[in-house]
Amino acid sequence: MRTLGQVGILSDSVCEEMVQATQFRNVLAHTYGNIIEHDIVYNALQDLERYRSFVLEIRDYLESAGALDG
């Protein structure tokens, strides 16, 4: 995610949101999740705007690169 931000594919704000999401995923995936309150996990998973922004910025980049031309 940081590399996508560094090369200008993601904006700084979306990059930071996705870095946080990735770190959160790592905590859950490596079984540290049992020490996290369920409400925190639920609330984090309900925040879909960060993923929408990520997909839109990736799509915009791919369109500008001509990668979506069919």
C-alpha positions in Angstrom: 0.0 0.0 0.0 2.8 2.4 0.9 4.4 1.8 -2.5 1.1 2.6 -4.3 1.1 5.9 -2.4 4.7 6.6 -3.1 4.3 6.2 -6.8 1.2 8.3 -6.9 -1.4 5.6 -7.6 -3.1 6.2 -4.3 -3.7 9.5 -2.6 -2.0 10.1 0.7 -5.3 9.8 2.6 -6.4 6.6 0.9 -3.0 5.1 1.3 -3.0 5.7 5.0 -6.5 4.3 5.4 -5.4 1.1 3.5 -2.2 0.8 5.5 -4.4 0.9 8.7 -6.8 -1.7 7.2 -3.9 -3.9 6.3 -2.4 -3.7 9.8 -5.8 -4.5 11.3 -6.1 -7.5 9.0 -2.7 -8.7 10.1 -3.7 -8.6 13.7 -6.8 -10.6 13.0 -5.1 -13.1 10.7 -2.3 -13.9 13.1 -4.7 -14.9 15.9 -4.2 -11.8 18.0 -7.9 -11.2 17.2 -9.0 -13.0 20.4 -7.7 -10.1 22.5 -9.6 -7.5 20.5 -13.1 -6.4 21.6 -15.7 -7.7 19.1 -17.3 -4.2 18.9 -14.0 -2.8 17.6 -13.8 -5.5 14.9 -17.4 -5.1 13.9 -17.1 -1.3 13.6 -13.9 -1.6 11.6 -15.5 -4.0 9.2 -18.6 -1.8 8.7 -16.3 1.1 7.4 -16.6 0.2 3.7 -15.8 3.8 2.5 -12.0 3.2 2.7 -12.4 0.2 0.3 -14.6 2.1 -2.0 -12.1 4.9 -2.2 -9.3 2.4 -2.8 -11.1 0.7 -5.7 -12.0 4.0 -7.3 -8.4 5.2 -7.2 -7.1 2.0 -8.6 -9.7 2.1 -11.3 -8.8 5.7 -12.2 -5.2 4.7 -12.4 -5.9 1.7 -14.6 -8.1 3.8 -16.9 -5.4 6.5 -17.2 -2.9 3.8 -18.1 -5.2 2.4 -20.8 -5.2 -0.9 -19.0 -9.0 -1.2 -19.1 -9.4 -0.6 -22.8 -11.1 -3.6 -24.2 
